[in-house]
Amino acid sequence: MHLALPRDLLESYAQRLPCRDALVIRLPLDGGDMLQVDFEVDVRDSVRSRGHRAPVT
């Protein structure tokens, strides 16, 4: 199985971190089924220890 994730959605999600919202992507599978992928990043401790990340350019 090969999955292709939408790069633009992943990049825009990464740019708005830290945030409380998950990124949810639904991918169609053969036979009409759907695969749901939830990206959730817990940044509470890492932001406190390293500070905010510089924007990606």
DOMIVEX-680777 format. One line per 3 residues: number of its first residue (from 1); for each residue x, y, z of N, C-alpha, C, CB. Coordinates in Angstrom, 2 decimals. Glycine has a CB too. Example, Ala and Ser with C-alpha at 12.3 -4.5 7.8 and 13.67 -1.06 7.14 Angstrom:
DOMIVEX-680777
1> 13.19/-5.69/7.80/12.30/-4.50/7.80/13.20/-3.30/7.80/11.31/-4.47/9.05; 12.85/-2.25/7.08/13.67/-1.06/7.14/12.90/0.03/7.87/14.08/-0.60/5.72
END
This chain:
DOMIVEX-680777
1> 0.85/-1.17/0.00/0.00/0.00/0.00/0.90/1.24/0.00/-0.97/-0.01/1.22; 0.55/2.20/-0.80/1.27/3.48/-0.87/0.29/4.59/-0.53/1.91/3.70/-2.28; 0.65/5.42/0.44/-0.18/6.55/0.83/0.53/7.84/0.46/-0.51/6.51/2.35
4> -0.19/8.75/-0.12/0.36/10.07/-0.45/-0.37/11.09/0.41/0.20/10.40/-1.98; 0.39/11.77/1.26/-0.19/12.80/2.12/-0.07/14.15/1.44/0.49/12.82/3.50; -1.08/15.00/1.57/-1.03/16.33/0.95/-0.01/17.23/1.65/-2.43/16.99/0.99
7> 1.10/17.46/0.99/2.22/18.23/1.56/1.79/19.63/2.01/3.34/18.33/0.54; 0.96/20.29/1.22/0.55/21.66/1.57/-0.20/21.69/2.91/-0.33/22.24/0.47; -1.04/20.69/3.17/-1.74/20.64/4.46/-0.78/20.39/5.61/-2.82/19.55/4.43
10> 0.17/19.48/5.42/1.15/19.20/6.47/2.02/20.42/6.76/2.03/18.01/6.07; 2.44/21.12/5.72/3.28/22.31/5.91/2.51/23.43/6.62/3.81/22.82/4.57; 1.26/23.64/6.23/0.49/24.70/6.88/0.21/24.34/8.34/-0.84/24.95/6.13
13> 0.02/23.06/8.64/-0.17/22.62/10.02/1.10/22.86/10.83/-0.56/21.13/10.07; 2.24/22.50/10.27/3.52/22.69/10.97/3.79/24.16/11.23/4.67/22.08/10.15; 3.38/25.03/10.33/3.62/26.47/10.50/2.79/27.07/11.63/3.32/27.19/9.20
16> 1.65/26.48/11.92/0.82/27.07/12.98/1.03/26.41/14.35/-0.64/26.98/12.60; 1.99/25.50/14.43/2.32/24.91/15.73/3.00/25.94/16.60/3.23/23.67/15.56; 2.83/25.98/17.87/2.00/25.08/18.65/0.52/25.47/18.53/2.43/25.08/20.12
19> -0.31/24.46/18.45/-1.75/24.67/18.44/-2.43/23.47/19.08/-2.28/24.90/16.99; -3.64/23.65/19.49/-4.38/22.58/20.16/-5.09/21.66/19.18/-5.38/23.16/21.13; -5.28/22.11/17.96/-6.04/21.35/16.98/-5.20/20.28/16.30/-6.63/22.28/15.93
22> -5.81/19.15/16.04/-5.17/18.09/15.28/-5.41/18.34/13.79/-5.70/16.68/15.70; -4.50/17.83/12.98/-4.71/17.83/11.54/-5.31/16.47/11.20/-3.37/18.11/10.74; -6.48/16.48/10.58/-7.17/15.24/10.23/-7.22/15.15/8.71/-8.63/15.20/10.85
25> -6.70/14.03/8.20/-6.71/13.79/6.75/-7.44/12.48/6.51/-5.24/13.74/6.17; -8.40/12.52/5.60/-9.14/11.31/5.22/-8.72/10.91/3.82/-10.69/11.54/5.30; -8.25/9.68/3.70/-7.75/9.19/2.42/-8.64/8.07/1.91/-6.29/8.70/2.56
28> -9.03/8.13/0.64/-9.87/7.06/0.08/-9.04/5.80/-0.15/-10.53/7.52/-1.24; -9.63/4.66/0.14/-9.01/3.36/-0.10/-9.82/2.60/-1.15/-8.91/2.53/1.21; -9.21/1.57/-1.69/-9.93/0.72/-2.64/-11.17/0.14/-1.97/-9.02/-0.42/-3.17
31> -12.21/0.00/-2.72/-13.44/-0.57/-2.18/-14.35/0.45/-1.53/-13.11/-1.63/-1.20; -13.98/1.74/-1.60/-14.83/2.78/-1.05/-14.61/3.10/0.41/-16.22/2.41/-1.24; -13.69/2.38/1.07/-13.40/2.68/2.46/-12.54/3.94/2.57/-12.69/1.50/3.14
34> -12.48/4.50/3.77/-11.67/5.69/4.04/-10.71/5.39/5.18/-12.55/6.92/4.37; -9.52/5.92/5.07/-8.54/5.85/6.15/-8.40/7.24/6.72/-7.15/5.29/5.64; -8.59/7.38/8.03/-8.44/8.68/8.68/-7.13/8.70/9.43/-9.63/8.97/9.63
37> -6.32/9.71/9.16/-5.03/9.90/9.83/-5.13/11.19/10.63/-3.83/9.95/8.79; -4.88/11.10/11.93/-4.90/12.27/12.82/-3.48/12.58/13.25/-5.82/12.03/14.06; -3.03/13.80/12.98/-1.73/14.27/13.45/-1.97/15.17/14.65/-0.94/15.02/12.32
40> -1.45/14.77/15.80/-1.54/15.58/17.01/-0.14/15.73/17.56/-2.52/14.94/18.06; 0.24/16.96/17.84/1.58/17.23/18.36/1.45/17.86/19.74/2.37/18.17/17.40; 2.04/17.21/20.72/2.04/17.75/22.08/3.30/18.59/22.24/1.98/16.61/23.16
43> 3.13/19.90/22.20/4.28/20.80/22.22/4.42/21.53/23.55/4.17/21.81/21.10; 3.63/21.20/24.51/3.65/21.95/25.77/5.02/21.94/26.42/2.62/21.39/26.73; 5.61/20.77/26.62/6.91/20.70/27.28/8.04/21.16/26.39/7.17/19.29/27.74
46> 8.00/20.82/25.11/9.11/21.18/24.23/9.20/22.68/24.00/8.99/20.46/22.91; 8.06/23.37/23.90/8.09/24.83/23.72/8.64/25.49/24.97/6.67/25.37/23.40; 8.27/24.99/26.11/8.75/25.56/27.36/10.28/25.42/27.48/8.06/24.89/28.55
49> 10.81/24.30/27.04/12.24/24.06/27.21/13.09/24.69/26.12/12.51/22.59/27.26; 12.59/24.81/24.88/13.42/25.34/23.78/12.92/26.64/23.20/13.51/24.33/22.69; 11.72/27.05/23.54/11.16/28.28/22.98/10.47/28.01/21.66/12.25/29.33/22.79
52> 9.87/29.06/21.09/9.15/28.92/19.82/10.13/28.71/18.68/8.28/30.15/19.55; 9.68/27.98/17.67/10.48/27.68/16.49/10.40/28.83/15.50/10.01/26.37/15.84; 11.50/29.06/14.81/11.53/30.06/13.76/10.67/29.59/12.57/13.00/30.34/13.30
55> 10.01/30.50/11.86/9.18/30.09/10.72/10.01/29.45/9.62/8.44/31.29/10.15; 9.40/28.49/8.93/10.05/27.82/7.80/9.94/28.72/6.58/9.41/26.42/7.52; 11.04/28.90/5.88/11.00/29.73/4.67/11.30/28.94/3.44/11.97/30.87/4.78
END
